[in-house]
Amino acid sequence: MFVLRRKIGLVALDIILLNAAVLLSFFVVYEGSIPFEIKNNLLLFCAVFTLTGIPAYYMFQLYNSLWKYASINELIMIVLACVTAVLAAYIFCSILLFPIPLSTYLLYCFFSMFFIGTIRLNYRLLRRLRIIMSGNGTKGCKRVMIVGAGEA
């Protein structure tokens, strides 16, 4: 039950962060004065970017990974998922909606990688801090190293 709640919370947080990345990328590209036709269709753009982002994240297993062991592999998955989501959004927007500047997609990709990566790595950091603050990880324990238990 906890795992399902954690995944639902992560998806909800991803939706918020994806929409923030869309808004921030439009804001930066248009230097604060977003054109009227973009403002009118902003909810549609947010929906497109969200509906391409969440399935891409699911496809690259960002919701199944153990983020308490976040490493380079998870970072590569985040980059690939964000690039895939941006390419899908680019294709969708170019065919069905009116085109927007390419720099918007590039900034969206950067912001989404930053936001999603930060949240995932903060999960690891907060988990580590909780263990340190509670003292469960070090009290009365003797650290040992197991040699030879690698990739056998």
N, C-alpha and C positions, 0 to 999 in steps of 0.2 A: 504494500500500500504506500509506503514511504517513497519507493522508487517511482511509482506512477505520479504521485504528488510532486516530486522533484522534477520529473520530465514535463509535466503540465506547467509548472512554474517557470521552467527554463524556456519553453515555447512561448509563453506569455511575455516573458522578458525579451526574448528575441524579436517578437512582433513589435514591441515598443521601441527597441533599439534600431530595427530596420526602418521604421517610420521616421525616427529621429535622424538616421543617416540620409534618408531621402530629402527631408526638409533642409538639413544642413548643407547637402550638396547643391540643392537649388539656390539656397541663400548665398553660398560662396560663389557659384558660377555667375549669378546675376547681381552680385555685390549688394545684396540687401533689397534691391527693387525687382521683385519677381514679376514678370509680365502678366497681364490680365488673363490671357488664355491658359497659362500654367496655373495661376491661382484658381481658376474655375475648375480645372481638372486635377487639382492636387490630391483629392481623395482617391481618384481613379489611379493616379500614378502610385500613390502609397499602396493601394490594393494590388497593383501589378507587381511591384517590387516585393511585397510581402508574400504574395502567392507564388512567386518564383523562388524566393529565398528559403522559406520553411521547407518545401520539398527537397531542395538541394541540400540543406543541412541534414535532413533526415536520410537522404541518399548517401551522404558521406559519413553517416553514423555519428554525428555530433551529439546526438541524444542518447547514444548507447555506450559511449566511452566512459571509462572511470577517470574522472577529472582529478581525483586525488593523486594520480600518477601522471599528470600532464607532462608531455615531453615534446620533442621536435615532431614526432609523428602526428600528434594532435594539431600542432601548429600548421603542418602541411595540409592536413584535412581541412582546417579552417580556410586556408588560402584557396585551395581547390574548390571548396564549396562556395565561397564568395565569388570567385571568378565564374563558376558555372552559373550561379544565380544572376550575375550581371549580364552574361551572354544571353541567357534566356529572356531577361527583361529587355535587353536591346532588341532582340528579334521580335518579341511580342509588341513592343512599343513602335518599332519601325513599320511593322506590317499593319497593325490594327489601330494604332493611335497616331497622332502627328509626331514627327521626329523632334527630339530634344538634342541639345549639344552633346557631343561625345565626352566632353570634359565632365558633364554631370554623371555619366556612368563611371568614369574613372574615379572621381571623388567619392561616389557612392560605394564603390568597391573598397577604396581605402578606408572610409569611415566604418563600413560594416565589418571589415577585417579587424579594425582597431577595437570597436565596441564589443564584438562577439569574442574576440581573443581576450580582451580585458576581463570580461565577465567570467569566462572559463578559467582563466588563471587566478582570478580573485577567489573563486571557489576553493582552489587548492590552498591559497594563502590563508583564507579564513579558517579552513579546516586545520591547517598546521598551527595557527595561532590559538585556536580553541584547545588543541591537544597540549600545547605548551602552557597555556594559562591554567588549565585544570590540573596539570602535573601528572596526568596519567601516563605520559610517554617516557618519563625519566625516573620517577620515584621507585626506589627499591629494585630497580632493574639493572642488570649488568649487560652491557652491549657486547655482542659477539659478532665475528665475521665468519661466514660459511664460505670456505674456499672450494671451488670446483663445482658449484651448483649453477653454473652459467648455462650457456647454450649447448647442452650435451646431446 
